Amino acid sequence: MKFYKTEKERINMKIKNIVIIISVLLNLGLIAYIYSRSDHLEDVYSGMSFNLQHELIQLEDSIGYQIEKDWSEADTVIEKIEDINEDIDTLMDTGKALALISEEQEEDLWNLSRYFSQFPTYSGYPNTDLTASDMNELVELRNNLRSVGWGMQVGYSGDWDSFSAKINELIRL
């Protein structure tokens, strides 16, 4: 046991020990908080990729609806393609900013972005006239989306490996 020269030294040592204990506990709490937030961010990012798959399914359904209605509102298909492009950009930007995206995942998203860049773009006005060639490309896109598993009543998986496989298969078609 250490002997202190004065009562004041003993009190100062107790205060130092209490401060050290509080500091350690606060640091442990901060580490736990950061870890839990990291998991939350990963869940949010996963939900964003799930949303992109949902948009792809809606695109397939929108094309099918326009085929049935003789392309009376073709703008909705073009808007849906624009939504998909925005979702891809958001996924890439968010993934990079939060360091949640691997190089392979980023490459998958770039490939998907390049794939959708070949289709007509939304002008911002609901007056898009599609050519017969544009319509044929969109019908083929619908068939391709369904064949890889993105379509109404087809179902889809939320994991990235399945998503990546479908992207690569879609691009090969």
VMD Tcl script that builds the backbone (N, CA, C; Angstrom):
set m [mol new atoms 519]
animate dup $m
set s [atomselect $m all]
$s set {name element resname resid chain x y z} {
  {N N MET 1 A 0.839 -1.179 0.000}
  {CA C MET 1 A 0.000 0.000 0.000}
  {C C MET 1 A 0.882 1.241 0.000}
  {N N LYS 2 A 0.488 2.191 -0.822}
  {CA C LYS 2 A 1.269 3.409 -0.937}
  {C C LYS 2 A 0.819 4.396 0.128}
  {N N PHE 3 A 1.802 5.041 0.697}
  {CA C PHE 3 A 1.499 6.046 1.713}
  {C C PHE 3 A 1.592 7.421 1.082}
  {N N TYR 4 A 0.607 8.215 1.354}
  {CA C TYR 4 A 0.576 9.568 0.818}
  {C C TYR 4 A 1.043 10.536 1.885}
  {N N LYS 5 A 1.713 11.568 1.437}
  {CA C LYS 5 A 2.241 12.550 2.375}
  {C C LYS 5 A 1.112 13.354 3.009}
  {N N THR 6 A 0.118 13.627 2.189}
  {CA C THR 6 A -0.970 14.445 2.731}
  {C C THR 6 A -2.315 13.848 2.325}
  {N N GLU 7 A -3.305 14.293 2.975}
  {CA C GLU 7 A -4.682 13.885 2.661}
  {C C GLU 7 A -5.071 14.387 1.266}
  {N N LYS 8 A -4.546 15.533 0.889}
  {CA C LYS 8 A -4.834 16.115 -0.420}
  {C C LYS 8 A -4.314 15.208 -1.537}
  {N N GLU 9 A -3.136 14.629 -1.384}
  {CA C GLU 9 A -2.582 13.704 -2.390}
  {C C GLU 9 A -3.469 12.469 -2.527}
  {N N ARG 10 A -3.949 11.972 -1.406}
  {CA C ARG 10 A -4.811 10.791 -1.432}
  {C C ARG 10 A -6.113 11.096 -2.183}
  {N N ILE 11 A -6.695 12.223 -1.944}
  {CA C ILE 11 A -7.931 12.612 -2.625}
  {C C ILE 11 A -7.671 12.806 -4.119}
  {N N ASN 12 A -6.559 13.431 -4.468}
  {CA C ASN 12 A -6.210 13.625 -5.882}
  {C C ASN 12 A -6.051 12.289 -6.600}
  {N N MET 13 A -5.446 11.313 -5.955}
  {CA C MET 13 A -5.282 9.982 -6.565}
  {C C MET 13 A -6.638 9.309 -6.771}
  {N N LYS 14 A -7.518 9.446 -5.807}
  {CA C LYS 14 A -8.854 8.866 -5.958}
  {C C LYS 14 A -9.581 9.509 -7.141}
  {N N ILE 15 A -9.470 10.809 -7.249}
  {CA C ILE 15 A -10.117 11.519 -8.357}
  {C C ILE 15 A -9.536 11.052 -9.686}
  {N N LYS 16 A -8.218 10.916 -9.760}
  {CA C LYS 16 A -7.574 10.441 -10.993}
  {C C LYS 16 A -8.072 9.048 -11.355}
  {N N ASN 17 A -8.164 8.176 -10.364}
  {CA C ASN 17 A -8.644 6.810 -10.622}
  {C C ASN 17 A -10.091 6.814 -11.113}
  {N N ILE 18 A -10.908 7.646 -10.514}
  {CA C ILE 18 A -12.310 7.735 -10.935}
  {C C ILE 18 A -12.394 8.265 -12.365}
  {N N VAL 19 A -11.600 9.275 -12.693}
  {CA C VAL 19 A -11.585 9.837 -14.045}
  {C C VAL 19 A -11.144 8.781 -15.051}
  {N N ILE 20 A -10.135 7.999 -14.710}
  {CA C ILE 20 A -9.657 6.935 -15.611}
  {C C ILE 20 A -10.753 5.901 -15.833}
  {N N ILE 21 A -11.423 5.488 -14.776}
  {CA C ILE 21 A -12.495 4.489 -14.895}
  {C C ILE 21 A -13.633 5.040 -15.761}
  {N N ILE 22 A -14.035 6.281 -15.520}
  {CA C ILE 22 A -15.101 6.889 -16.318}
  {C C ILE 22 A -14.677 6.990 -17.778}
  {N N SER 23 A -13.439 7.376 -18.019}
  {CA C SER 23 A -12.932 7.487 -19.389}
  {C C SER 23 A -12.962 6.140 -20.106}
  {N N VAL 24 A -12.534 5.092 -19.423}
  {CA C VAL 24 A -12.546 3.752 -20.023}
  {C C VAL 24 A -13.980 3.334 -20.338}
  {N N LEU 25 A -14.899 3.569 -19.413}
  {CA C LEU 25 A -16.296 3.196 -19.636}
  {C C LEU 25 A -16.911 3.992 -20.791}
  {N N LEU 26 A -16.618 5.271 -20.867}
  {CA C LEU 26 A -17.128 6.081 -21.977}
  {C C LEU 26 A -16.558 5.604 -23.313}
  {N N ASN 27 A -15.286 5.274 -23.343}
  {CA C ASN 27 A -14.684 4.764 -24.578}
  {C C ASN 27 A -15.310 3.443 -24.996}
  {N N LEU 28 A -15.560 2.559 -24.043}
  {CA C LEU 28 A -16.219 1.288 -24.365}
  {C C LEU 28 A -17.631 1.538 -24.901}
  {N N GLY 29 A -18.339 2.469 -24.282}
  {CA C GLY 29 A -19.676 2.816 -24.766}
  {C C GLY 29 A -19.636 3.401 -26.166}
  {N N LEU 30 A -18.658 4.246 -26.440}
  {CA C LEU 30 A -18.509 4.841 -27.765}
  {C C LEU 30 A -18.188 3.780 -28.809}
  {N N ILE 31 A -17.328 2.856 -28.470}
  {CA C ILE 31 A -16.991 1.761 -29.396}
  {C C ILE 31 A -18.236 0.930 -29.700}
  {N N ALA 32 A -19.017 0.620 -28.682}
  {CA C ALA 32 A -20.250 -0.155 -28.887}
  {C C ALA 32 A -21.230 0.622 -29.766}
  {N N TYR 33 A -21.334 1.921 -29.543}
  {CA C TYR 33 A -22.237 2.749 -30.349}
  {C C TYR 33 A -21.795 2.774 -31.809}
  {N N ILE 34 A -20.522 2.983 -32.047}
  {CA C ILE 34 A -20.004 3.018 -33.419}
  {C C ILE 34 A -20.238 1.682 -34.103}
  {N N TYR 35 A -20.007 0.601 -33.405}
  {CA C TYR 35 A -20.224 -0.723 -33.975}
  {C C TYR 35 A -21.695 -0.919 -34.342}
  {N N SER 36 A -22.598 -0.498 -33.475}
  {CA C SER 36 A -24.029 -0.667 -33.768}
  {C C SER 36 A -24.457 0.226 -34.934}
  {N N ARG 37 A -23.901 1.422 -35.048}
  {CA C ARG 37 A -24.223 2.312 -36.171}
  {C C ARG 37 A -23.694 1.740 -37.477}
  {N N SER 38 A -22.536 1.104 -37.405}
  {CA C SER 38 A -21.958 0.487 -38.601}
  {C C SER 38 A -22.889 -0.602 -39.121}
  {N N ASP 39 A -23.402 -1.432 -38.225}
  {CA C ASP 39 A -24.357 -2.466 -38.635}
  {C C ASP 39 A -25.609 -1.838 -39.234}
  {N N HIS 40 A -26.054 -0.743 -38.642}
  {CA C HIS 40 A -27.246 -0.060 -39.145}
  {C C HIS 40 A -27.000 0.467 -40.557}
  {N N LEU 41 A -25.838 1.059 -40.790}
  {CA C LEU 41 A -25.518 1.574 -42.120}
  {C C LEU 41 A -25.463 0.451 -43.144}
  {N N GLU 42 A -24.916 -0.686 -42.758}
  {CA C GLU 42 A -24.880 -1.832 -43.668}
  {C C GLU 42 A -26.292 -2.298 -44.003}
  {N N ASP 43 A -27.178 -2.288 -43.012}
  {CA C ASP 43 A -28.573 -2.668 -43.255}
  {C C ASP 43 A -29.257 -1.685 -44.201}
  {N N VAL 44 A -28.997 -0.403 -44.004}
  {CA C VAL 44 A -29.581 0.617 -44.884}
  {C C VAL 44 A -29.078 0.418 -46.309}
  {N N TYR 45 A -27.788 0.183 -46.459}
  {CA C TYR 45 A -27.211 -0.001 -47.793}
  {C C TYR 45 A -27.781 -1.253 -48.455}
  {N N SER 46 A -27.940 -2.314 -47.673}
  {CA C SER 46 A -28.533 -3.540 -48.201}
  {C C SER 46 A -29.963 -3.275 -48.669}
  {N N GLY 47 A -30.691 -2.480 -47.902}
  {CA C GLY 47 A -32.051 -2.119 -48.299}
  {C C GLY 47 A -32.084 -1.322 -49.591}
  {N N MET 48 A -31.055 -0.508 -49.801}
  {CA C MET 48 A -30.985 0.265 -51.047}
  {C C MET 48 A -30.783 -0.659 -52.247}
  {N N SER 49 A -29.964 -1.695 -52.091}
  {CA C SER 49 A -29.767 -2.627 -53.211}
  {C C SER 49 A -31.037 -3.440 -53.444}
  {N N PHE 50 A -31.748 -3.748 -52.371}
  {CA C PHE 50 A -33.021 -4.446 -52.493}
  {C C PHE 50 A -34.019 -3.566 -53.252}
  {N N ASN 51 A -33.993 -2.258 -52.974}
  {CA C ASN 51 A -34.880 -1.317 -53.665}
  {C C ASN 51 A -34.570 -1.268 -55.159}
  {N N LEU 52 A -33.298 -1.326 -55.530}
  {CA C LEU 52 A -32.932 -1.333 -56.949}
  {C C LEU 52 A -33.526 -2.554 -57.638}
  {N N GLN 53 A -33.472 -3.700 -56.981}
  {CA C GLN 53 A -34.066 -4.900 -57.572}
  {C C GLN 53 A -35.576 -4.730 -57.720}
  {N N HIS 54 A -36.192 -4.085 -56.750}
  {CA C HIS 54 A -37.632 -3.819 -56.822}
  {C C HIS 54 A -37.944 -2.912 -58.018}
  {N N GLU 55 A -37.107 -1.913 -58.245}
  {CA C GLU 55 A -37.286 -1.016 -59.395}
  {C C GLU 55 A -37.172 -1.793 -60.708}
  {N N LEU 56 A -36.265 -2.751 -60.774}
  {CA C LEU 56 A -36.113 -3.563 -61.988}
  {C C LEU 56 A -37.375 -4.386 -62.245}
  {N N ILE 57 A -37.962 -4.894 -61.181}
  {CA C ILE 57 A -39.208 -5.658 -61.316}
  {C C ILE 57 A -40.343 -4.736 -61.768}
  {N N GLN 58 A -40.386 -3.531 -61.202}
  {CA C GLN 58 A -41.411 -2.577 -61.627}
  {C C GLN 58 A -41.228 -2.191 -63.091}
  {N N LEU 59 A -39.981 -2.085 -63.538}
  {CA C LEU 59 A -39.723 -1.778 -64.949}
  {C C LEU 59 A -40.284 -2.881 -65.839}
  {N N GLU 60 A -40.027 -4.121 -65.476}
  {CA C GLU 60 A -40.546 -5.251 -66.262}
  {C C GLU 60 A -42.063 -5.179 -66.329}
  {N N ASP 61 A -42.705 -4.897 -65.204}
  {CA C ASP 61 A -44.163 -4.815 -65.163}
  {C C ASP 61 A -44.670 -3.618 -65.967}
  {N N SER 62 A -43.972 -2.512 -65.878}
  {CA C SER 62 A -44.365 -1.310 -66.617}
  {C C SER 62 A -44.294 -1.540 -68.124}
  {N N ILE 63 A -43.258 -2.223 -68.573}
  {CA C ILE 63 A -43.151 -2.539 -70.005}
  {C C ILE 63 A -44.306 -3.448 -70.417}
  {N N GLY 64 A -44.597 -4.459 -69.600}
  {CA C GLY 64 A -45.713 -5.361 -69.896}
  {C C GLY 64 A -47.032 -4.619 -69.984}
  {N N TYR 65 A -47.245 -3.685 -69.067}
  {CA C TYR 65 A -48.477 -2.902 -69.079}
  {C C TYR 65 A -48.568 -2.058 -70.349}
  {N N GLN 66 A -47.459 -1.451 -70.745}
  {CA C GLN 66 A -47.467 -0.617 -71.950}
  {C C GLN 66 A -47.675 -1.450 -73.213}
  {N N ILE 67 A -47.170 -2.661 -73.217}
  {CA C ILE 67 A -47.418 -3.553 -74.356}
  {C C ILE 67 A -48.917 -3.807 -74.473}
  {N N GLU 68 A -49.556 -4.099 -73.314}
  {CA C GLU 68 A -51.000 -4.347 -73.308}
  {C C GLU 68 A -51.788 -3.115 -73.755}
  {N N LYS 69 A -51.320 -1.927 -73.401}
  {CA C LYS 69 A -52.033 -0.673 -73.699}
  {C C LYS 69 A -51.496 0.009 -74.955}
  {N N ASP 70 A -50.777 -0.740 -75.776}
  {CA C ASP 70 A -50.246 -0.241 -77.051}
  {C C ASP 70 A -49.385 1.015 -76.865}
  {N N TRP 71 A -48.583 1.004 -75.825}
  {CA C TRP 71 A -47.610 2.060 -75.537}
  {C C TRP 71 A -48.274 3.439 -75.412}
  {N N SER 72 A -49.458 3.465 -74.797}
  {CA C SER 72 A -50.190 4.730 -74.661}
  {C C SER 72 A -49.498 5.712 -73.710}
  {N N GLU 73 A -48.749 5.207 -72.757}
  {CA C GLU 73 A -48.022 6.069 -71.815}
  {C C GLU 73 A -46.581 5.589 -71.710}
  {N N ALA 74 A -45.886 5.626 -72.810}
  {CA C ALA 74 A -44.510 5.124 -72.867}
  {C C ALA 74 A -43.581 5.864 -71.909}
  {N N ASP 75 A -43.962 7.080 -71.535}
  {CA C ASP 75 A -43.132 7.868 -70.613}
  {C C ASP 75 A -42.885 7.132 -69.301}
  {N N THR 76 A -43.883 6.371 -68.848}
  {CA C THR 76 A -43.720 5.684 -67.566}
  {C C THR 76 A -42.563 4.696 -67.606}
  {N N VAL 77 A -42.352 4.065 -68.743}
  {CA C VAL 77 A -41.232 3.128 -68.882}
  {C C VAL 77 A -39.913 3.891 -68.852}
  {N N ILE 78 A -39.863 4.995 -69.570}
  {CA C ILE 78 A -38.646 5.800 -69.621}
  {C C ILE 78 A -38.343 6.384 -68.241}
  {N N GLU 79 A -39.373 6.823 -67.526}
  {CA C GLU 79 A -39.186 7.332 -66.162}
  {C C GLU 79 A -38.650 6.236 -65.251}
  {N N LYS 80 A -39.140 5.024 -65.420}
  {CA C LYS 80 A -38.685 3.913 -64.589}
  {C C LYS 80 A -37.210 3.612 -64.866}
  {N N ILE 81 A -36.800 3.694 -66.120}
  {CA C ILE 81 A -35.380 3.505 -66.451}
  {C C ILE 81 A -34.552 4.607 -65.785}
  {N N GLU 82 A -35.073 5.818 -65.791}
  {CA C GLU 82 A -34.383 6.933 -65.124}
  {C C GLU 82 A -34.276 6.668 -63.627}
  {N N ASP 83 A -35.347 6.152 -63.011}
  {CA C ASP 83 A -35.309 5.796 -61.586}
  {C C ASP 83 A -34.217 4.771 -61.316}
  {N N ILE 84 A -34.103 3.794 -62.189}
  {CA C ILE 84 A -33.083 2.757 -62.025}
  {C C ILE 84 A -31.692 3.367 -62.120}
  {N N ASN 85 A -31.482 4.239 -63.096}
  {CA C ASN 85 A -30.173 4.895 -63.223}
  {C C ASN 85 A -29.843 5.719 -61.979}
  {N N GLU 86 A -30.835 6.412 -61.431}
  {CA C GLU 86 A -30.622 7.191 -60.209}
  {C C GLU 86 A -30.307 6.278 -59.028}
  {N N ASP 87 A -31.010 5.151 -58.919}
  {CA C ASP 87 A -30.736 4.201 -57.839}
  {C C ASP 87 A -29.325 3.634 -57.946}
  {N N ILE 88 A -28.886 3.349 -59.155}
  {CA C ILE 88 A -27.525 2.837 -59.359}
  {C C ILE 88 A -26.512 3.882 -58.896}
  {N N ASP 89 A -26.705 5.134 -59.315}
  {CA C ASP 89 A -25.792 6.210 -58.908}
  {C C ASP 89 A -25.778 6.386 -57.392}
  {N N THR 90 A -26.960 6.344 -56.786}
  {CA C THR 90 A -27.057 6.494 -55.335}
  {C C THR 90 A -26.345 5.351 -54.624}
  {N N LEU 91 A -26.548 4.136 -55.103}
  {CA C LEU 91 A -25.869 2.984 -54.499}
  {C C LEU 91 A -24.355 3.128 -54.589}
  {N N MET 92 A -23.857 3.542 -55.739}
  {CA C MET 92 A -22.407 3.695 -55.894}
  {C C MET 92 A -21.878 4.816 -55.004}
  {N N ASP 93 A -22.535 5.966 -55.019}
  {CA C ASP 93 A -22.068 7.099 -54.212}
  {C C ASP 93 A -22.106 6.781 -52.720}
  {N N THR 94 A -23.212 6.211 -52.274}
  {CA C THR 94 A -23.353 5.877 -50.860}
  {C C THR 94 A -22.367 4.789 -50.459}
  {N N GLY 95 A -22.244 3.780 -51.292}
  {CA C GLY 95 A -21.316 2.689 -50.994}
  {C C GLY 95 A -19.886 3.160 -50.872}
  {N N LYS 96 A -19.489 4.071 -51.752}
  {CA C LYS 96 A -18.124 4.611 -51.684}
  {C C LYS 96 A -17.950 5.498 -50.454}
  {N N ALA 97 A -18.918 6.367 -50.209}
  {CA C ALA 97 A -18.812 7.302 -49.087}
  {C C ALA 97 A -18.745 6.585 -47.745}
  {N N LEU 98 A -19.455 5.476 -47.626}
  {CA C LEU 98 A -19.484 4.741 -46.360}
  {C C LEU 98 A -18.528 3.549 -46.348}
  {N N ALA 99 A -17.786 3.393 -47.431}
  {CA C ALA 99 A -16.842 2.273 -47.570}
  {C C ALA 99 A -17.551 0.931 -47.378}
  {N N LEU 100 A -18.738 0.805 -47.973}
  {CA C LEU 100 A -19.525 -0.423 -47.855}
  {C C LEU 100 A -19.563 -1.215 -49.151}
  {N N ILE 101 A -18.894 -0.729 -50.193}
  {CA C ILE 101 A -18.984 -1.371 -51.497}
  {C C ILE 101 A -17.605 -1.907 -51.885}
  {N N SER 102 A -17.603 -3.138 -52.345}
  {CA C SER 102 A -16.344 -3.730 -52.804}
  {C C SER 102 A -16.102 -3.332 -54.258}
  {N N GLU 103 A -14.903 -3.577 -54.739}
  {CA C GLU 103 A -14.597 -3.274 -56.139}
  {C C GLU 103 A -15.476 -4.096 -57.074}
  {N N GLU 104 A -15.744 -5.349 -56.714}
  {CA C GLU 104 A -16.595 -6.202 -57.549}
  {C C GLU 104 A -18.023 -5.668 -57.598}
  {N N GLN 105 A -18.532 -5.230 -56.459}
  {CA C GLN 105 A -19.882 -4.681 -56.422}
  {C C GLN 105 A -19.964 -3.386 -57.230}
  {N N GLU 106 A -18.936 -2.558 -57.111}
  {CA C GLU 106 A -18.910 -1.322 -57.888}
  {C C GLU 106 A -18.867 -1.634 -59.381}
  {N N GLU 107 A -18.084 -2.633 -59.759}
  {CA C GLU 107 A -18.012 -3.036 -61.168}
  {C C GLU 107 A -19.371 -3.537 -61.657}
  {N N ASP 108 A -20.064 -4.318 -60.822}
  {CA C ASP 108 A -21.412 -4.784 -61.181}
  {C C ASP 108 A -22.337 -3.602 -61.453}
  {N N LEU 109 A -22.291 -2.613 -60.577}
  {CA C LEU 109 A -23.167 -1.452 -60.743}
  {C C LEU 109 A -22.792 -0.638 -61.976}
  {N N TRP 110 A -21.488 -0.509 -62.252}
  {CA C TRP 110 A -21.068 0.186 -63.477}
  {C C TRP 110 A -21.573 -0.567 -64.707}
  {N N ASN 111 A -21.468 -1.881 -64.685}
  {CA C ASN 111 A -21.956 -2.681 -65.814}
  {C C ASN 111 A -23.454 -2.494 -66.015}
  {N N LEU 112 A -24.199 -2.490 -64.919}
  {CA C LEU 112 A -25.644 -2.294 -65.009}
  {C C LEU 112 A -25.964 -0.884 -65.526}
  {N N SER 113 A -25.218 0.093 -65.073}
  {CA C SER 113 A -25.410 1.466 -65.541}
  {C C SER 113 A -25.139 1.580 -67.042}
  {N N ARG 114 A -24.054 0.973 -67.494}
  {CA C ARG 114 A -23.745 0.998 -68.932}
  {C C ARG 114 A -24.831 0.278 -69.731}
  {N N TYR 115 A -25.337 -0.817 -69.177}
  {CA C TYR 115 A -26.396 -1.569 -69.854}
  {C C TYR 115 A -27.627 -0.690 -70.068}
  {N N PHE 116 A -28.041 0.029 -69.026}
  {CA C PHE 116 A -29.248 0.849 -69.133}
  {C C PHE 116 A -29.017 2.150 -69.893}
  {N N SER 117 A -27.772 2.515 -70.120}
  {CA C SER 117 A -27.502 3.744 -70.875}
  {C C SER 117 A -27.852 3.596 -72.354}
  {N N GLN 118 A -28.062 2.367 -72.813}
  {CA C GLN 118 A -28.393 2.150 -74.224}
  {C C GLN 118 A -29.873 2.387 -74.532}
  {N N PHE 119 A -30.680 2.573 -73.502}
  {CA C PHE 119 A -32.117 2.758 -73.700}
  {C C PHE 119 A -32.461 4.243 -73.741}
  {N N PRO 120 A -33.641 4.577 -74.279}
  {CA C PRO 120 A -34.035 5.993 -74.348}
  {C C PRO 120 A -34.009 6.628 -72.957}
  {N N THR 121 A -33.689 7.911 -72.925}
  {CA C THR 121 A -33.609 8.622 -71.653}
  {C C THR 121 A -34.807 9.544 -71.487}
  {N N TYR 122 A -35.106 9.824 -70.245}
  {CA C TYR 122 A -36.246 10.667 -69.905}
  {C C TYR 122 A -35.871 12.129 -70.131}
  {N N SER 123 A -36.685 12.832 -70.884}
  {CA C SER 123 A -36.402 14.230 -71.225}
  {C C SER 123 A -36.878 15.197 -70.150}
  {N N GLY 124 A -37.671 14.719 -69.217}
  {CA C GLY 124 A -38.247 15.592 -68.207}
  {C C GLY 124 A -39.658 16.026 -68.550}
  {N N TYR 125 A -40.072 15.742 -69.758}
  {CA C TYR 125 A -41.418 16.089 -70.204}
  {C C TYR 125 A -42.167 14.812 -70.591}
  {N N PRO 126 A -43.443 14.752 -70.261}
  {CA C PRO 126 A -44.213 13.539 -70.576}
  {C C PRO 126 A -44.668 13.496 -72.034}
  {N N ASN 127 A -43.713 13.578 -72.928}
  {CA C ASN 127 A -44.080 13.563 -74.343}
  {C C ASN 127 A -43.113 12.714 -75.166}
  {N N THR 128 A -42.573 11.701 -74.550}
  {CA C THR 128 A -41.596 10.875 -75.240}
  {C C THR 128 A -42.279 10.016 -76.298}
  {N N ASP 129 A -41.802 10.125 -77.509}
  {CA C ASP 129 A -42.288 9.267 -78.584}
  {C C ASP 129 A -41.239 8.199 -78.833}
  {N N LEU 130 A -41.655 6.963 -78.686}
  {CA C LEU 130 A -40.737 5.856 -78.930}
  {C C LEU 130 A -40.861 5.389 -80.368}
  {N N THR 131 A -39.742 5.093 -80.963}
  {CA C THR 131 A -39.757 4.515 -82.306}
  {C C THR 131 A -40.083 3.034 -82.186}
  {N N ALA 132 A -40.377 2.418 -83.308}
  {CA C ALA 132 A -40.638 0.973 -83.311}
  {C C ALA 132 A -39.409 0.229 -82.811}
  {N N SER 133 A -38.242 0.711 -83.169}
  {CA C SER 133 A -36.995 0.095 -82.713}
  {C C SER 133 A -36.857 0.205 -81.189}
  {N N ASP 134 A -37.181 1.394 -80.626}
  {CA C ASP 134 A -37.141 1.584 -79.170}
  {C C ASP 134 A -38.087 0.609 -78.476}
  {N N MET 135 A -39.294 0.486 -79.018}
  {CA C MET 135 A -40.281 -0.419 -78.422}
  {C C MET 135 A -39.794 -1.859 -78.467}
  {N N ASN 136 A -39.213 -2.254 -79.580}
  {CA C ASN 136 A -38.687 -3.619 -79.689}
  {C C ASN 136 A -37.565 -3.859 -78.685}
  {N N GLU 137 A -36.698 -2.865 -78.488}
  {CA C GLU 137 A -35.624 -2.996 -77.502}
  {C C GLU 137 A -36.190 -3.134 -76.097}
  {N N LEU 138 A -37.239 -2.381 -75.801}
  {CA C LEU 138 A -37.848 -2.452 -74.474}
  {C C LEU 138 A -38.572 -3.780 -74.261}
  {N N VAL 139 A -39.199 -4.309 -75.300}
  {CA C VAL 139 A -39.830 -5.630 -75.196}
  {C C VAL 139 A -38.749 -6.680 -74.934}
  {N N GLU 140 A -37.633 -6.557 -75.635}
  {CA C GLU 140 A -36.524 -7.489 -75.406}
  {C C GLU 140 A -35.975 -7.326 -73.989}
  {N N LEU 141 A -35.888 -6.084 -73.514}
  {CA C LEU 141 A -35.451 -5.836 -72.137}
  {C C LEU 141 A -36.384 -6.529 -71.156}
  {N N ARG 142 A -37.676 -6.416 -71.382}
  {CA C ARG 142 A -38.641 -7.075 -70.493}
  {C C ARG 142 A -38.403 -8.577 -70.467}
  {N N ASN 143 A -38.236 -9.175 -71.633}
  {CA C ASN 143 A -37.990 -10.616 -71.696}
  {C C ASN 143 A -36.696 -10.982 -70.979}
  {N N ASN 144 A -35.671 -10.162 -71.152}
  {CA C ASN 144 A -34.392 -10.426 -70.495}
  {C C ASN 144 A -34.505 -10.297 -68.977}
  {N N LEU 145 A -35.227 -9.274 -68.519}
  {CA C LEU 145 A -35.426 -9.108 -67.077}
  {C C LEU 145 A -36.136 -10.326 -66.492}
  {N N ARG 146 A -37.172 -10.782 -67.170}
  {CA C ARG 146 A -37.907 -11.960 -66.689}
  {C C ARG 146 A -37.024 -13.203 -66.704}
  {N N SER 147 A -36.208 -13.335 -67.741}
  {CA C SER 147 A -35.413 -14.562 -67.853}
  {C C SER 147 A -34.337 -14.654 -66.771}
  {N N VAL 148 A -33.867 -13.509 -66.254}
  {CA C VAL 148 A -32.874 -13.573 -65.174}
  {C C VAL 148 A -33.520 -13.589 -63.794}
  {N N GLY 149 A -34.845 -13.389 -63.739}
  {CA C GLY 149 A -35.536 -13.503 -62.458}
  {C C GLY 149 A -36.077 -12.207 -61.899}
  {N N TRP 150 A -36.078 -11.143 -62.685}
  {CA C TRP 150 A -36.664 -9.888 -62.240}
  {C C TRP 150 A -37.950 -9.652 -62.998}
  {N N GLY 151 A -39.050 -10.039 -62.400}
  {CA C GLY 151 A -40.344 -9.848 -63.028}
  {C C GLY 151 A -41.444 -10.093 -62.020}
  {N N MET 152 A -42.623 -9.580 -62.335}
  {CA C MET 152 A -43.770 -9.801 -61.460}
  {C C MET 152 A -44.072 -11.291 -61.390}
  {N N GLN 153 A -44.349 -11.750 -60.198}
  {CA C GLN 153 A -44.622 -13.159 -59.903}
  {C C GLN 153 A -43.450 -14.077 -60.265}
  {N N VAL 154 A -42.253 -13.524 -60.314}
  {CA C VAL 154 A -41.070 -14.346 -60.562}
  {C C VAL 154 A -40.293 -14.501 -59.265}
  {N N GLY 155 A -40.261 -13.455 -58.457}
  {CA C GLY 155 A -39.543 -13.491 -57.201}
  {C C GLY 155 A -38.111 -13.030 -57.373}
  {N N TYR 156 A -37.519 -12.657 -56.252}
  {CA C TYR 156 A -36.124 -12.237 -56.290}
  {C C TYR 156 A -35.505 -12.383 -54.915}
  {N N SER 157 A -34.197 -12.399 -54.903}
  {CA C SER 157 A -33.437 -12.577 -53.678}
  {C C SER 157 A -32.774 -11.262 -53.307}
  {N N GLY 158 A -32.543 -11.044 -52.029}
  {CA C GLY 158 A -31.952 -9.796 -51.582}
  {C C GLY 158 A -30.455 -9.822 -51.407}
  {N N ASP 159 A -29.815 -10.988 -51.509}
  {CA C ASP 159 A -28.376 -11.023 -51.262}
  {C C ASP 159 A -27.595 -10.549 -52.479}
  {N N TRP 160 A -26.398 -10.014 -52.222}
  {CA C TRP 160 A -25.618 -9.407 -53.299}
  {C C TRP 160 A -25.132 -10.430 -54.311}
  {N N ASP 161 A -24.773 -11.630 -53.872}
  {CA C ASP 161 A -24.274 -12.638 -54.817}
  {C C ASP 161 A -25.319 -12.964 -55.876}
  {N N SER 162 A -26.554 -13.122 -55.460}
  {CA C SER 162 A -27.642 -13.387 -56.398}
  {C C SER 162 A -27.858 -12.180 -57.309}
  {N N PHE 163 A -27.827 -11.000 -56.731}
  {CA C PHE 163 A -27.985 -9.758 -57.485}
  {C C PHE 163 A -26.887 -9.643 -58.543}
  {N N SER 164 A -25.662 -9.895 -58.141}
  {CA C SER 164 A -24.519 -9.821 -59.060}
  {C C SER 164 A -24.654 -10.832 -60.195}
  {N N ALA 165 A -25.058 -12.044 -59.856}
  {CA C ALA 165 A -25.226 -13.078 -60.887}
  {C C ALA 165 A -26.292 -12.662 -61.902}
  {N N LYS 166 A -27.374 -12.063 -61.416}
  {CA C LYS 166 A -28.441 -11.622 -62.323}
  {C C LYS 166 A -27.977 -10.465 -63.204}
  {N N ILE 167 A -27.201 -9.549 -62.634}
  {CA C ILE 167 A -26.663 -8.441 -63.437}
  {C C ILE 167 A -25.812 -8.998 -64.565}
  {N N ASN 168 A -24.903 -9.894 -64.223}
  {CA C ASN 168 A -23.999 -10.450 -65.233}
  {C C ASN 168 A -24.752 -11.245 -66.292}
  {N N GLU 169 A -25.783 -11.968 -65.870}
  {CA C GLU 169 A -26.589 -12.726 -66.836}
  {C C GLU 169 A -27.370 -11.780 -67.749}
  {N N LEU 170 A -27.926 -10.715 -67.182}
  {CA C LEU 170 A -28.670 -9.734 -67.975}
  {C C LEU 170 A -27.769 -9.098 -69.029}
  {N N ILE 171 A -26.570 -8.758 -68.653}
  {CA C ILE 171 A -25.644 -8.111 -69.583}
  {C C ILE 171 A -25.241 -9.059 -70.705}
  {N N ARG 172 A -25.142 -10.342 -70.390}
  {CA C ARG 172 A -24.766 -11.331 -71.421}
  {C C ARG 172 A -25.883 -11.571 -72.430}
  {N N LEU 173 A -27.134 -11.325 -72.050}
  {CA C LEU 173 A -28.266 -11.593 -72.958}
  {C C LEU 173 A -28.310 -10.636 -74.118}
}
mol reanalyze $m
mol bondsrecalc $m
mol representation Tube
mol addrep $m
